[in-house]
Amino acid sequence: MPATDVTFGISRVQGALIESNEETAKIEKKELKGSTGNTARVKAYDPKTSFSVKGHGTLPAVSPGFGASGLSDLAGGLTLIEEVKTSEKNDDFNAWEYSGINYPSAQQV
């Protein structure tokens, strides 16, 4: 019977020459200690997801600033593309990469 709990390849970014996609979901927390020194209350807040995409060929339509991440599962909120990098070498294929952060409940000012 084939295994169905793992997948192979990249499915969150569209493109034929996507080399890698990494996403990290983060949340901040504030802890309140009780009179015994143990943590008594915890508040989780400010969720965000940072991401990095690498590939070859034509760079997707991204540029530093606010815009779309190109990732199918990061919809809504506000996405900030922080860095876009392109590279060319005389003995390798042209490459690109970009990274940013998605703030699911933020609005642009």
N, C-alpha and C positions, 0 to 999 in steps of 0.2 A: 504494500500500500504506500503511495507517495506521501511525503511529508507536506503538510499544509500550514505548519506553524511558522515557516520562514519563507522569505521571498528572495529573489535574486534580481539585481539590477536596480535602477532608479526609476521611481514612479511619481515622485512629488514635483519634479521639474520637467517641463516639456523641452525636448531638443534631442537631436541624435548624438551629439558629442558631449554630453554631460559626464564629467569625470567623477565628481563627488558632490554630495550635499550633506551638510551637517546642521542640525538644529539643536538648540539647548533651551529648554523651558526653565525659567527661574521665577522665584517669588521671594519677596523680602518678608522678614518676620520681626516682631517685637515681643520679647518675653518679659513677664512680670514675676519676680520672685515673691514667694509668700514669707511669712514670719519664721518658718523653719529653714529657709534658704533654698527650698525646692521650687521649681518652676510651677506657678499656680495658674497663670493665664498666658495664652499665646494668641497673638493676632497676626494673621497672614495678610499681606497686602501687596499691591503693585506688581501684578504678574506681567511678564514680558518674555519674548522668545527671541534669542539671537540666532543668526543663521549665516552660513557661508556656502557659496556655490562656486564650483570650479568647472571649467570646460574648455573646449577647443572650437575653432571655426568662428562663425558670426556671433558677436557679443549680443546677448538679449538687450532689449530696449530698456536699459537701466542707466542711471547717472546719479552721482551723489546728491542727496537731498531727499525730500519726501516723494514717495512713489510706490509702485507695486513691487512686491518681492519676487514675483515669478513662481512662487511656491503655492501649489494648489491648496494646502491646508492652512495657510496663513491669510485668512480673509477677515476683513473688518478692522476697526481701530485705525491706527496710524502706523505706517511703516517708514522708517528712516534708513536709506541706503547710506552707510557711512564711508564706504571705500569701494572703488572700482579700480582694478589693476589689469593691464594688458601687457603681454610680453611677446617678443619676436626673437627668434634665434636663427642663425644660418644653418644649423644642423638639426632643427626640430620643428614641430608644428607650432603655429601661432596658438597662444593660450590666453585665457582671461579668467578672472575671478572677481567676485564681489561679495560684500558682507554688510549686514545691517541688523536692525532690531525692530521687532513688531511690538507695539504697545496696544493691546486689545481694547482698552477703554479710554485712550487719549484722543484729544482733538488738537489740530494744528493752531498755533497762535501766530 
